[in-house]
Amino acid sequence: MEFVNGQFTIGNIPVLDIATQFGTPTYVYDGQTIVNQYNHLFNAFDSDIKLNLKYACKALTNINILKLIRKHTNAGIDTVCINEIKLALKAGFKPNEIIYTPNCVAFSEIEEAIKIGVHINIDNIPYLQKIGEKYGSNQAICIRINPHIQAGGNANIQVGHIGSKFGISYLQFEEMLTIINQYNITIEGLHIHTGSDILDADVFLRGAKVLFDAAKKFPDLKFLDFGSGFKVAYEENAPVTNIERVGKKMSVAFKAFCKDYGRDLEMWFEPGKFLVSDSGHFVVKTNLIKESPACTFIGVNSGFNHLIRPMLYDAHHDIINASNPKGKEKIYDIVGHICETDTFASNRPLAETKEKDILVFKNAGAYGFEMSSNFNSRLKPAEVLVWNKETFLIRKREEFDALLYNQVEINL
């Protein structure tokens, strides 16, 4: 988002024009930001490395976003659900460009993914056993390893520690090897992911060392997948992952590993939030200003049914008043219209706000619409893409019939 000629703009389109054209609440994505983030990450690594970036699409799965990434980057796609695989295929990704990393799903879903022909990433001993029993050496798989590394921001997004449900613990390595050898399972890759909002480049190196040590047991690997977790700025001047430092350190370490391994492997990463977070803006309208003895509330026409991250993760989103960008700052609590506590921000400085003013939540591209719901029988918002200085409606705002779509009325 930029401030141009006295107005906030998204991809050179004034926010107020977008709100007028498409209404509120609406998610707005700047497509060029996604492409720029991909290029930033890709160019941080040495050019002689076989780098393969897979977009972790659970962050944002609108089919148009997937098509944009497919057409304007060289990214593959990381999926966690059979329906994400189907969306990726519909967007034009080929099966061999897709990796599937399920967790606690029915084994039948994994069997369906195998039939499609995507890369399969297994993160538990029982399903490794089933893979061996059913497919033997005929199905190459990747193994997700839990490195017991505590890293990332909020505890809910730390997934590499000993108590996490994700991955096969490295303490179970010998048990894992026994099953692999028993069924002669082909291991094409090893995977690790410790969490999100990782600032320290050395955390990636610690995870890499776990994979490098494990790789010595597997002579036929094609790739090592280091997951993601790059921290983005949710506040102005907030610290972020130094991508260039990660790229340089990981490039040096990976090339040294490949030399010891005896041949060059592919290096994979799975950026999700890093690619789409900053592209997204959540545009809402002020319903009322409510004075109380404790604070002044701004009540907006949305709630955690549309953006749950502040309530779920205590996530911070910068908020601006697009209707009064140069107004005198006052302190507000910004809240939603849901019949639950749905506070977006407390004690937040914001340009003086009146009813019907348009507010914008920044960094709303990742896990915003994806986590939305119909709680309180509220309808889901619209989605808009800004691309080449044009705006495109990429998801219609829900209408009332959507609430009844799958309900079956009976005579009582």
C-alpha positions as CSV (number, residue, x, y, z in Angstrom):
1,M,0.0,0.0,0.0
2,E,1.3,3.5,-0.9
3,F,0.2,7.0,-0.1
4,V,-0.1,8.9,-3.4
5,N,-1.6,12.4,-3.9
6,G,-3.3,12.3,-0.5
7,Q,-4.8,8.9,-0.9
8,F,-3.9,5.4,0.1
9,T,-3.6,3.1,-3.0
10,I,-3.2,-0.6,-3.7
11,G,-1.4,-1.2,-6.9
12,N,-2.0,2.4,-7.9
13,I,-5.8,2.1,-7.4
14,P,-7.2,4.3,-4.6
15,V,-8.6,2.3,-1.7
16,L,-11.7,4.5,-1.5
17,D,-12.4,3.7,-5.2
18,I,-12.1,0.0,-4.5
19,A,-14.5,0.3,-1.5
20,T,-17.0,2.2,-3.6
21,Q,-16.9,-0.2,-6.5
22,F,-16.9,-3.5,-4.6
23,G,-18.3,-2.6,-1.2
24,T,-17.1,-3.8,2.2
25,P,-15.9,-5.9,3.8
26,T,-13.5,-7.0,1.0
27,Y,-10.1,-8.6,0.8
28,V,-7.9,-6.9,-1.8
29,Y,-4.7,-8.4,-3.1
30,D,-1.9,-6.7,-5.0
31,G,-0.7,-9.4,-7.5
32,Q,2.6,-7.6,-8.2
33,T,3.6,-7.8,-4.6
34,I,3.3,-11.6,-4.7
35,V,5.6,-11.8,-7.8
36,N,8.1,-9.4,-6.2
37,Q,8.2,-11.5,-3.0
38,Y,8.9,-14.6,-5.0
39,N,11.7,-12.9,-6.9
40,H,13.2,-11.5,-3.7
41,L,13.4,-15.0,-2.1
42,F,14.6,-16.8,-5.3
43,N,17.4,-14.3,-5.9
44,A,18.7,-14.5,-2.3
45,F,20.3,-17.9,-3.1
46,D,23.3,-18.7,-5.1
47,S,22.5,-19.0,-8.8
48,D,24.2,-22.4,-9.2
49,I,21.9,-24.1,-6.6
50,K,19.0,-26.1,-8.0
51,L,16.4,-24.1,-6.1
52,N,12.7,-25.1,-6.2
53,L,10.2,-22.9,-4.3
54,K,6.8,-24.4,-3.6
55,Y,4.0,-22.0,-2.7
56,A,2.4,-23.2,0.6
57,C,-1.1,-22.6,-0.7
58,K,-3.0,-23.1,2.6
59,A,-2.2,-19.3,3.1
60,L,-4.5,-18.3,0.3
61,T,-6.1,-20.6,-2.2
62,N,-8.2,-18.4,-4.5
63,I,-7.9,-20.0,-7.9
64,N,-6.9,-16.7,-9.4
65,I,-4.0,-16.3,-7.0
66,L,-2.9,-19.8,-7.8
67,K,-3.1,-19.1,-11.5
68,L,-1.1,-15.9,-11.1
69,I,1.7,-17.7,-9.2
70,R,1.7,-20.5,-11.9
71,K,2.0,-18.0,-14.8
72,H,4.2,-15.3,-13.4
73,T,6.7,-17.3,-11.2
74,N,8.5,-20.6,-11.5
75,A,7.0,-21.8,-8.2
76,G,5.5,-25.2,-7.6
77,I,3.0,-25.7,-4.9
78,D,2.8,-27.2,-1.4
79,T,-0.5,-28.7,-0.4
80,V,-1.9,-30.3,2.8
81,C,-5.2,-31.5,1.6
82,I,-6.6,-33.4,-1.4
83,N,-8.8,-30.5,-2.3
84,E,-5.7,-28.2,-2.4
85,I,-4.2,-30.7,-4.9
86,K,-7.3,-30.5,-7.0
87,L,-7.3,-26.7,-6.9
88,A,-3.6,-26.7,-7.9
89,L,-4.3,-29.0,-10.9
90,K,-7.2,-26.7,-11.9
91,A,-4.9,-23.7,-11.8
92,G,-2.5,-25.4,-14.2
93,F,0.1,-27.0,-12.0
94,K,1.4,-30.4,-13.1
95,P,1.4,-33.3,-10.6
96,N,5.2,-33.4,-10.4
97,E,5.1,-29.7,-9.4
98,I,3.0,-30.4,-6.3
99,I,4.1,-31.8,-3.0
100,Y,1.4,-33.1,-0.6
101,T,2.2,-33.0,3.2
102,P,-0.9,-34.3,5.0
103,N,-1.3,-34.6,8.8
104,C,-3.6,-37.1,10.5
105,V,-5.7,-37.5,7.3
106,A,-7.5,-40.7,6.3
107,F,-5.1,-43.0,4.5
108,S,-7.5,-43.1,1.6
109,E,-6.7,-39.5,0.9
110,I,-3.0,-40.3,0.6
111,E,-4.0,-43.2,-1.8
112,E,-5.9,-40.7,-3.9
113,A,-3.0,-38.3,-4.0
114,I,-0.7,-41.2,-5.1
115,K,-3.0,-42.0,-8.0
116,I,-2.8,-38.4,-9.1
117,G,1.0,-38.6,-9.1
118,V,2.1,-35.8,-6.8
119,H,5.1,-35.9,-4.4
120,I,4.0,-37.6,-1.2
121,N,5.4,-36.4,2.2
122,I,4.8,-38.8,5.1
123,D,5.1,-37.5,8.6
124,N,4.2,-40.5,10.8
125,I,5.3,-44.1,11.5
126,P,1.9,-45.9,11.0
127,Y,1.4,-44.5,7.5
128,L,5.0,-45.2,6.6
129,Q,4.2,-48.8,7.5
130,K,1.1,-48.7,5.3
131,I,3.0,-47.2,2.4
132,G,5.5,-50.1,2.7
133,E,2.8,-52.8,2.9
134,K,0.8,-51.5,-0.1
135,Y,3.4,-50.0,-2.4
136,G,6.8,-51.4,-1.4
137,S,9.5,-49.9,-3.6
138,N,7.0,-48.8,-6.3
139,Q,6.1,-45.4,-4.6
140,A,8.8,-42.9,-4.0
141,I,8.1,-40.7,-0.9
142,C,9.5,-37.9,1.1
143,I,9.9,-38.1,4.9
144,R,9.0,-35.2,7.2
145,I,11.3,-35.2,10.2
146,N,10.5,-33.5,13.5
147,P,13.9,-31.9,14.6
148,H,12.8,-31.0,18.1
149,I,13.7,-27.3,17.4
150,Q,11.6,-24.7,19.3
151,A,11.3,-21.8,16.8
152,G,8.9,-19.3,15.5
153,G,6.4,-16.8,16.9
154,N,3.2,-17.6,18.8
155,A,3.2,-21.2,20.3
156,N,0.3,-22.1,17.9
157,I,2.7,-21.7,14.9
158,Q,5.7,-23.6,16.4
159,V,5.6,-27.0,14.8
160,G,9.1,-28.5,15.1
161,H,9.3,-29.1,18.9
162,I,9.2,-32.4,20.6
163,G,5.5,-32.0,21.6
164,S,4.3,-31.2,18.0
165,K,2.0,-33.5,16.1
166,F,4.0,-32.8,12.9
167,G,6.8,-35.0,11.6
168,I,8.5,-38.2,12.6
169,S,10.7,-37.5,15.6
170,Y,14.4,-37.9,15.0
171,L,14.4,-40.0,18.1
172,Q,12.4,-42.5,16.1
173,F,14.9,-42.5,13.3
174,E,16.0,-46.2,13.8
175,E,12.4,-47.4,13.9
176,M,11.8,-45.4,10.7
177,L,14.8,-46.9,9.0
178,T,13.7,-50.4,9.9
179,I,10.4,-50.0,8.1
180,I,12.0,-48.4,5.1
181,N,14.5,-51.2,4.8
182,Q,11.9,-53.9,5.4
183,Y,9.8,-52.8,2.5
184,N,12.6,-51.3,0.4
185,I,10.7,-48.0,0.3
186,T,12.2,-45.4,-2.1
187,I,13.0,-42.2,-0.3
188,E,13.3,-39.3,-2.8
189,G,13.4,-36.4,-0.3
190,L,13.6,-35.3,3.3
191,H,11.6,-32.5,4.8
192,I,11.6,-30.2,7.8
193,H,9.5,-27.3,9.0
194,T,9.9,-25.8,12.4
195,G,7.4,-23.0,12.4
196,S,6.5,-19.5,11.3
197,D,7.9,-16.0,12.1
198,I,11.5,-17.2,12.4
199,L,13.9,-14.2,12.6
200,D,17.2,-16.0,13.1
201,A,18.9,-17.3,10.0
202,D,20.8,-19.8,12.2
203,V,17.5,-21.6,13.0
204,F,17.3,-22.6,9.3
205,L,20.9,-23.9,9.6
206,R,20.1,-25.9,12.7
207,G,17.2,-27.6,10.8
208,A,19.4,-28.1,7.8
209,K,22.0,-29.9,9.9
210,V,19.3,-32.4,11.0
211,L,18.5,-33.1,7.3
212,F,22.1,-33.3,6.3
213,D,22.8,-35.9,9.0
214,A,19.7,-37.9,8.1
215,A,20.5,-37.7,4.4
216,K,23.6,-39.9,4.9
217,K,21.3,-42.9,5.3
218,F,19.6,-42.3,2.0
219,P,21.8,-42.6,-1.2
220,D,19.1,-41.9,-3.8
221,L,17.7,-38.6,-2.6
222,K,16.5,-36.0,-5.2
223,F,15.8,-33.1,-2.9
224,L,15.9,-31.7,0.6
225,D,12.9,-29.6,1.6
226,F,13.6,-27.0,4.3
227,G,10.0,-25.8,4.7
228,S,9.6,-22.1,5.4
229,G,8.9,-19.8,8.3
230,F,10.2,-16.4,7.1
231,K,9.0,-13.6,9.3
232,V,7.1,-10.7,7.6
233,A,6.5,-7.3,9.1
234,Y,3.1,-6.8,10.6
235,E,4.1,-3.5,12.1
236,E,6.0,-0.6,10.5
237,N,9.7,-1.0,11.1
238,A,9.2,-4.4,12.7
239,P,12.1,-6.9,12.4
240,V,11.9,-9.4,9.6
241,T,13.9,-12.4,8.5
242,N,17.0,-11.2,6.7
243,I,16.3,-13.2,3.5
244,E,19.7,-12.4,2.0
245,R,21.5,-13.7,5.0
246,V,19.4,-16.9,5.0
247,G,20.1,-17.3,1.3
248,K,23.8,-16.9,1.6
249,K,24.3,-19.1,4.7
250,M,22.0,-21.8,3.4
251,S,23.7,-21.7,0.0
252,V,27.1,-22.2,1.5
253,A,25.9,-25.0,3.8
254,F,23.9,-26.8,1.0
255,K,26.8,-26.8,-1.5
256,A,29.1,-28.2,1.2
257,F,26.6,-30.9,1.9
258,C,26.2,-31.8,-1.8
259,K,29.9,-32.1,-2.2
260,D,30.1,-34.5,0.7
261,Y,27.0,-36.3,-0.6
262,G,28.6,-36.9,-3.9
263,R,26.2,-35.1,-6.2
264,D,23.9,-32.0,-6.4
265,L,20.4,-32.3,-5.0
266,E,17.6,-29.8,-5.3
267,M,17.0,-27.4,-2.5
268,W,13.3,-26.8,-1.8
269,F,11.5,-24.2,0.3
270,E,7.8,-23.7,0.9
271,P,7.0,-20.0,1.3
272,G,3.3,-19.3,2.0
273,K,2.8,-16.2,4.2
274,F,6.0,-14.7,2.9
275,L,4.6,-14.6,-0.6
276,V,1.1,-13.4,0.0
277,S,0.8,-11.7,3.4
278,D,2.0,-8.2,2.4
279,S,-0.1,-8.4,-0.8
280,G,-3.4,-8.5,1.1
281,H,-5.5,-5.7,2.6
282,F,-8.8,-6.1,4.4
283,V,-11.1,-3.2,3.7
284,V,-14.0,-2.6,6.1
285,K,-16.4,0.2,7.0
286,T,-17.0,1.9,10.3
287,N,-20.4,1.2,11.7
288,L,-20.3,3.4,14.8
289,I,-18.1,5.2,17.3
290,K,-18.9,4.2,20.9
291,E,-17.7,6.1,23.8
292,S,-17.3,4.3,27.1
293,P,-15.7,5.1,30.5
294,A,-12.8,2.8,29.7
295,C,-12.1,3.5,26.0
296,T,-13.5,4.6,22.6
297,F,-14.6,1.8,20.4
298,I,-14.6,1.8,16.6
299,G,-17.2,-0.8,15.6
300,V,-16.7,-2.1,12.0
301,N,-18.8,-4.2,9.7
302,S,-16.7,-7.4,10.2
303,G,-15.4,-9.6,12.9
304,F,-13.4,-12.7,13.6
305,N,-15.6,-14.5,11.2
306,H,-13.6,-12.7,8.5
307,L,-10.2,-12.1,10.2
308,I,-9.5,-14.3,13.2
309,R,-5.8,-14.0,13.4
310,P,-5.7,-11.2,16.1
311,M,-7.9,-13.4,18.3
312,L,-6.3,-16.7,17.5
313,Y,-2.6,-15.8,17.5
314,D,-2.7,-12.4,19.1
315,A,-1.5,-11.3,15.6
316,H,-0.9,-7.6,14.9
317,H,-2.3,-5.9,11.8
318,D,-1.5,-2.2,11.1
319,I,-4.8,-0.4,10.5
320,I,-5.2,2.9,8.6
321,N,-8.1,5.2,8.1
322,A,-8.3,5.6,4.3
323,S,-11.1,8.2,4.6
324,N,-9.1,10.6,6.9
325,P,-5.5,9.7,6.4
326,K,-4.1,13.0,7.7
327,G,-6.5,13.2,10.6
328,K,-5.4,13.9,14.2
329,E,-4.5,10.6,16.0
330,K,-6.8,9.4,18.7
331,I,-6.7,6.1,20.7
332,Y,-9.3,3.5,19.9
333,D,-10.2,-0.1,20.5
334,I,-11.2,-1.5,17.0
335,V,-13.8,-4.2,17.4
336,G,-16.1,-6.3,15.2
337,H,-19.9,-6.8,15.1
338,I,-19.8,-10.5,16.2
339,C,-21.6,-11.6,19.3
340,E,-18.4,-12.7,20.9
341,T,-15.3,-10.7,22.0
342,D,-13.7,-9.9,18.7
343,T,-11.2,-7.2,19.3
344,F,-8.9,-6.5,16.4
345,A,-6.8,-4.0,18.3
346,S,-6.7,-2.3,21.7
347,N,-5.3,1.1,22.6
348,R,-4.4,1.7,18.9
349,P,-3.5,5.1,17.6
350,L,-5.5,5.9,14.5
351,A,-6.5,9.0,12.6
352,E,-9.7,10.4,14.0
353,T,-12.6,8.2,12.8
354,K,-16.2,8.8,12.1
355,E,-19.1,6.6,11.0
356,K,-18.8,5.2,7.5
357,D,-15.1,5.8,7.3
358,I,-13.1,3.2,5.5
359,L,-10.5,1.3,7.4
360,V,-7.8,-1.0,6.0
361,F,-6.1,-3.9,7.8
362,K,-2.6,-4.4,6.3
363,N,-0.8,-7.7,5.8
364,A,-4.0,-9.6,5.5
365,G,-3.2,-11.8,2.5
366,A,-2.3,-14.9,4.5
367,Y,-4.8,-16.9,6.6
368,G,-7.4,-14.1,6.3
369,F,-10.1,-15.2,4.0
370,E,-8.8,-18.8,4.3
371,M,-9.9,-18.9,8.0
372,S,-13.1,-17.1,7.5
373,S,-16.4,-18.6,8.5
374,N,-20.2,-18.0,8.7
375,F,-20.2,-17.6,12.4
376,N,-23.3,-15.6,13.6
377,S,-24.8,-16.5,10.2
378,R,-22.7,-13.7,8.7
379,L,-21.8,-13.9,5.0
380,K,-18.2,-14.2,3.8
381,P,-16.6,-11.2,2.1
382,A,-15.6,-10.5,-1.5
383,E,-12.1,-10.8,-2.8
384,V,-10.5,-8.5,-5.4
385,L,-7.2,-8.7,-7.3
386,V,-5.3,-5.7,-8.4
387,W,-3.1,-6.5,-11.4
388,N,-1.6,-4.3,-14.1
389,K,-3.4,-1.2,-12.6
390,E,-6.8,-2.9,-13.0
391,T,-9.2,-4.4,-10.4
392,F,-10.8,-7.8,-10.8
393,L,-13.5,-9.3,-8.7
394,I,-12.1,-12.8,-7.9
395,R,-14.8,-14.0,-5.4
396,K,-18.3,-12.7,-5.1
397,R,-19.6,-11.6,-1.8
398,E,-21.8,-14.3,-0.3
399,E,-25.5,-13.9,-0.4
400,F,-28.1,-15.2,2.0
401,D,-28.8,-18.5,0.1
402,A,-25.2,-19.5,0.8
403,L,-26.2,-20.1,4.4
404,L,-28.8,-22.7,3.3
405,Y,-26.9,-24.2,0.4
406,N,-26.1,-27.6,1.9
407,Q,-28.8,-27.7,4.5
408,V,-31.5,-30.3,4.1
409,E,-34.9,-29.1,5.3
410,I,-37.2,-31.8,6.7
411,N,-40.9,-31.8,7.8
412,L,-41.2,-31.9,11.5
